Amino acid sequence: MSVPTLSMVFMALAALFCFAMPVLLLIYYRKKGADILPFFIGCLVFVMFALILEPLMHQLVLKVLPVGKTIMGNTLLYALYGGLAAGIFEETGRFLAFRTVLKKQLGNDRNALMYGAGHGGIEAILIVGLTYIGNIVISVLINAGQTDMLTAAATGETAEQLKTVLDSLVATAPWTYLLAIVERIVAVTTHICLSVLVFFAVKKPGKGWLFPLAILLHAALDGILVILAAHLPAAAVEGCLAVMTLGLVLLVRSVWKKNAAA
């Protein structure tokens, strides 16, 4: 078995995009007058709340508590649980960041955009960029006939997971990897929009309701993604998410016009 060369090329392009996009957004928003600090705080908050704290709760709820099997065995329950968990943890992270370390940056509305670029940008790098680099390395070893070296030390569940990865790399159509570019554009756009909502929830008196709205919107988008992924091909899922994100952009644009400084 072998991984198509075109698959590795497309994975490399997607990985390059995921590393370049956050840097370009940082440069762009900086030129527009945003501070640099919100970008890196956004990166830190994503790592802390989405990659450390949220997974700890998942371990408890899904692996330890009896209700975990019920949730994982029902797509709707899993979508609801996963969406709410992501919404609560990530939006709370944004809220706390704007209320504390970024309190002095609230005077510049463009910092909401810069924060979102950091939050979504580091996600693109860690979730897609690094993953695809690892996949390219594995693909090279597969094509060099070194599959045994990859699987030799793996046992039990780890061996099964590794075999699934290997089979997927061989069987996946090359063009599919380019969908990661579309998916990350949609994801980063979403993070920027949600950051704007939470930013004004903190900054503007009487706008606190934008914070729970951000949680609900985040939960809805993630939950719908889970449901769509169970019934539609990847390209159709990304198309649906793009349409929903466009709706979110229009909503947030309205919020921005009503609350941002001229």
Number of C-alpha atoms within 10 A of each C-alpha: 11 16 23 16 14 13 21 21 16 21 28 19 17 24 26 18 19 26 18 15 21 24 14 13 18 23 14 13 19 16 10 12 13 22 18 17 15 27 28 18 21 28 19 17 24 24 18 15 20 21 14 12 14 18 15 12 13 16 12 12 16 17 13 12 12 11 11 16 14 13 18 16 10 10 15 15 14 20 23 18 19 21 23 21 21 20 26 21 19 28 28 19 20 28 20 16 21 27 16 10 12 20 13 10 19 18 12 13 20 21 27 28 24 31 33 28 31 29 28 26 33 26 24 28 21 16 14 23 24 16 14 24 17 12 18 22 11 19 23 16 17 20 15 10 12 13 17 10 11 15 15 9 9 14 11 7 9 12 15 13 13 15 16 11 14 21 14 12 21 17 13 13 13 18 13 13 21 17 16 24 21 16 20 23 18 20 19 22 22 26 23 22 26 28 30 28 27 28 28 25 21 22 17 13 8 10 15 16 13 20 24 17 17 23 23 17 18 23 22 18 19 22 23 20 17 19 16 18 14 12 10 12 10 16 14 13 19 21 14 16 22 19 12 15 18 15 12 18 17 12 13 19 14 11 16 16 10 10 14 14 10 6
